[in-house]
Amino acid sequence: MLLNPLTFYAPQSLQEATKLYASLSEARILAGGTFLLNSLKLLKRKGLKTPQNIISLRKVEELKGVKFAGDSLSIGSITVINDLFNSAHLTDNLAILRTVCRNISTNPIRNMATIGGNLTSRYTWTELGAPLIALEAMLNFVGPNGEQEQISVEEFFKNGAKATKILSHVSIRRDKTATVSYYRVKKMSDVDVPLLGVCIKTNFIGDRFSKTRVCINNTITFAQRDSVLEEFLEKSEASKNIPQEALEHLNTAIYDNRSDDYKKAMFRVAIKRALADLIGRKK
Ligand SMILES: Cc1cc2nc3c(=O)[nH]c(=O)nc-3n(C[C@H](O)[C@H](O)[C@H](O)COP(=O)(O)OP(=O)(O)OC[C@H]3O[C@@H](n4cnc5c(N)ncnc54)[C@H](O)[C@@H]3O)c2cc1C
C-alpha cells in the first residue's frame, strides 16, 4: 500500500535533526521504521489523518553505536537491537541485556528495530523498559538548541513515556556487585511478542538482598516496579525458600489486573524462577 503524500527529511547531524523536529508541524521521527511505517499504513486504511513530515534519523551517525565512557555504557538511540546484543561491553550487570535482546522478536526485526524506538514508541508491551529500570538507566534527550535533558527510565515510564524531544542515547552505570536475572514469557508461538517480563536486580551483602529492584512488564501498562515485593526481599535472607515465600508478597494489582488465569500463573512462575536464578548465583 502506498503511503499518503509526505515530506521526507534525512538530516545528517543531530543538530539538524533537532532543529527540524522543533520547527516542523506534524512531524514524526523515523528510526528503524518497524512501528511507524505500519502505523502510517493503518491510519491511512482507517481514513485517518497521517503526519505530513517524517524525519529519518538513519543518517545521523552520532546516534549509532555502543560505547563505554567513564563508568557508564552509552547506547546511541538508533543502535539496532542486534548491535547491542553483539556489543563486547555487555559484562557484569550489563550482561543481562544480551539475554533481553536475544529474546526480542526475530532476527529481521532485531536488525531493524532500534533501542530508542523500543523505548519511545509508547507501546506498553515493548520489553526494554523493565530491564532498563532494573539497571537504573538514564535517557538523554536533546532540544533544538542542543540543550540536554536527562530522565531516568523509571520516571520516563511513570510519566507516560512521552518523548517530545529526540532521544540521543541511553546510559547505564556498570556495577560489578549487582546480580540481575530476567525471565520472559512469549505470547504465542507464531508472532513472537511478549506476554510478560520480570527483571530483578539486587546487590547481595552476604545473605541479604540490598538495593533490590523488581521490575515488571505486564504488557498492559508501562513497565513498573513492584515495591511490595522489593520491601519483602529487603527484609529477608536470601534462602532457598524465598522464591516460594515471595509469592505471598506481591503487589497483585500489577500482575492480576486484566490478566487471565494462564498469565497470572505465568507471572508467579516468572517471579519464582527469576528469584531462584538470582539466589543461585549469589557468591
Ligand atoms: C513483528 C514485530 C514483532 C515485535 N516483537 C517484539 C518483541 O518481541 N519485543 C519487543 O520488545 N518489541 C517487539 N517489537 C517492537 C520492536 O522492538 C519495535 O518495533 C521497535 O523497537 C521500534 O523501533 P523502531 O526503530 O523500528 O521505531 P520506529 O518505528 O522507527 O519509530 C517509532 C516511534 O518511536 C519514536 N522514536 C523512535 N526513535 C526516537 C528517538 N531517537 N527520539 C524520539 N522518538 C523516537 C517516534 O515517535 C517514532 O515515530 C516487534 C515489532 C514487530 C513489527
Ligand as a Chemical Component Dictionary entry (heavy atoms), coordinates in Angstrom:
data_LIG
# 
_chem_comp.id                   LIG 
_chem_comp.type                 NON-POLYMER 
_chem_comp.pdbx_formal_charge   0 
_chem_comp.three_letter_code    LIG 
# 
loop_
_chem_comp_atom.comp_id 
_chem_comp_atom.atom_id 
_chem_comp_atom.alt_atom_id 
_chem_comp_atom.type_symbol 
_chem_comp_atom.charge 
_chem_comp_atom.model_Cartn_x 
_chem_comp_atom.model_Cartn_y 
_chem_comp_atom.model_Cartn_z 
_chem_comp_atom.pdbx_ordinal 
LIG C1  C1  C 0 6.558  -8.237 14.063 1  
LIG C2  C2  C 0 7.111  -7.464 15.254 2  
LIG C3  C3  C 0 7.456  -8.159 16.402 3  
LIG C4  C4  C 0 7.967  -7.481 17.507 4  
LIG N1  N1  N 0 8.291  -8.182 18.634 5  
LIG C5  C5  C 0 8.799  -7.523 19.690 6  
LIG C6  C6  C 0 9.178  -8.216 20.870 7  
LIG O1  O1  O 0 9.073  -9.432 20.972 8  
LIG N2  N2  N 0 9.663  -7.482 21.905 9  
LIG C7  C7  C 0 9.794  -6.111 21.830 10 
LIG O2  O2  O 0 10.263 -5.501 22.791 11 
LIG N3  N3  N 0 9.459  -5.453 20.733 12 
LIG C8  C8  C 0 8.974  -6.121 19.669 13 
LIG N4  N4  N 0 8.631  -5.429 18.555 14 
LIG C9  C9  C 0 8.725  -3.992 18.606 15 
LIG C10 C10 C 0 10.051 -3.517 18.119 16 
LIG O3  O3  O 0 11.033 -3.733 19.076 17 
LIG C11 C11 C 0 9.801  -2.058 17.873 18 
LIG O4  O4  O 0 9.033  -2.038 16.677 19 
LIG C12 C12 C 0 10.995 -1.236 17.706 20 
LIG O5  O5  O 0 11.838 -1.252 18.807 21 
LIG C13 C13 C 0 10.622 0.186  17.401 22 
LIG O6  O6  O 0 11.814 0.736  16.958 23 
LIG P1  P1  P 0 11.965 1.376  15.527 24 
LIG O7  O7  O 0 13.353 1.865  15.488 25 
LIG O8  O8  O 0 11.526 0.488  14.450 26 
LIG O9  O9  O 0 10.934 2.597  15.707 27 
LIG P2  P2  P 0 10.190 3.409  14.552 28 
LIG O10 O10 O 0 9.060  2.629  14.039 29 
LIG O11 O11 O 0 11.136 3.983  13.570 30 
LIG O12 O12 O 0 9.673  4.637  15.432 31 
LIG C14 C14 C 0 8.529  4.548  16.238 32 
LIG C15 C15 C 0 8.355  5.832  17.031 33 
LIG O13 O13 O 0 9.282  5.868  18.107 34 
LIG C16 C16 C 0 9.654  7.221  18.376 35 
LIG N5  N5  N 0 11.116 7.350  18.236 36 
LIG C17 C17 C 0 11.963 6.455  17.671 37 
LIG N6  N6  N 0 13.238 6.859  17.830 38 
LIG C18 C18 C 0 13.187 8.029  18.519 39 
LIG C19 C19 C 0 14.194 8.920  19.021 40 
LIG N7  N7  N 0 15.510 8.685  18.881 41 
LIG N8  N8  N 0 13.795 10.032 19.690 42 
LIG C20 C20 C 0 12.476 10.294 19.883 43 
LIG N9  N9  N 0 11.491 9.477  19.438 44 
LIG C21 C21 C 0 11.833 8.353  18.775 45 
LIG C22 C22 C 0 8.905  8.103  17.392 46 
LIG O14 O14 O 0 7.690  8.508  17.973 47 
LIG C23 C23 C 0 8.649  7.121  16.264 48 
LIG O15 O15 O 0 7.597  7.537  15.455 49 
LIG C24 C24 C 0 8.124  -6.072 17.454 50 
LIG C25 C25 C 0 7.791  -5.365 16.285 51 
LIG C26 C26 C 0 7.281  -6.046 15.193 52 
LIG C27 C27 C 0 6.948  -5.253 13.957 53 
# 
loop_
_chem_comp_bond.comp_id 
_chem_comp_bond.atom_id_1 
_chem_comp_bond.atom_id_2 
_chem_comp_bond.value_order 
_chem_comp_bond.pdbx_ordinal 
LIG C1  C2  SING 1  
LIG C2  C3  SING 2  
LIG C2  C26 DOUB 3  
LIG C3  C4  DOUB 4  
LIG C4  N1  SING 5  
LIG C4  C24 SING 6  
LIG N1  C5  DOUB 7  
LIG C5  C6  SING 8  
LIG C5  C8  SING 9  
LIG C6  O1  DOUB 10 
LIG C6  N2  SING 11 
LIG N2  C7  SING 12 
LIG C7  O2  DOUB 13 
LIG C7  N3  SING 14 
LIG N3  C8  DOUB 15 
LIG C8  N4  SING 16 
LIG N4  C9  SING 17 
LIG N4  C24 SING 18 
LIG C9  C10 SING 19 
LIG C10 O3  SING 20 
LIG C10 C11 SING 21 
LIG C11 O4  SING 22 
LIG C11 C12 SING 23 
LIG C12 O5  SING 24 
LIG C12 C13 SING 25 
LIG C13 O6  SING 26 
LIG O6  P1  SING 27 
LIG P1  O7  DOUB 28 
LIG P1  O8  SING 29 
LIG P1  O9  SING 30 
LIG O9  P2  SING 31 
LIG P2  O10 DOUB 32 
LIG P2  O11 SING 33 
LIG P2  O12 SING 34 
LIG O12 C14 SING 35 
LIG C14 C15 SING 36 
LIG C15 O13 SING 37 
LIG C15 C23 SING 38 
LIG O13 C16 SING 39 
LIG C16 N5  SING 40 
LIG C16 C22 SING 41 
LIG N5  C17 SING 42 
LIG N5  C21 SING 43 
LIG C17 N6  DOUB 44 
LIG N6  C18 SING 45 
LIG C18 C19 SING 46 
LIG C18 C21 DOUB 47 
LIG C19 N7  SING 48 
LIG C19 N8  DOUB 49 
LIG N8  C20 SING 50 
LIG C20 N9  DOUB 51 
LIG N9  C21 SING 52 
LIG C22 O14 SING 53 
LIG C22 C23 SING 54 
LIG C23 O15 SING 55 
LIG C24 C25 DOUB 56 
LIG C25 C26 SING 57 
LIG C26 C27 SING 58 
# 
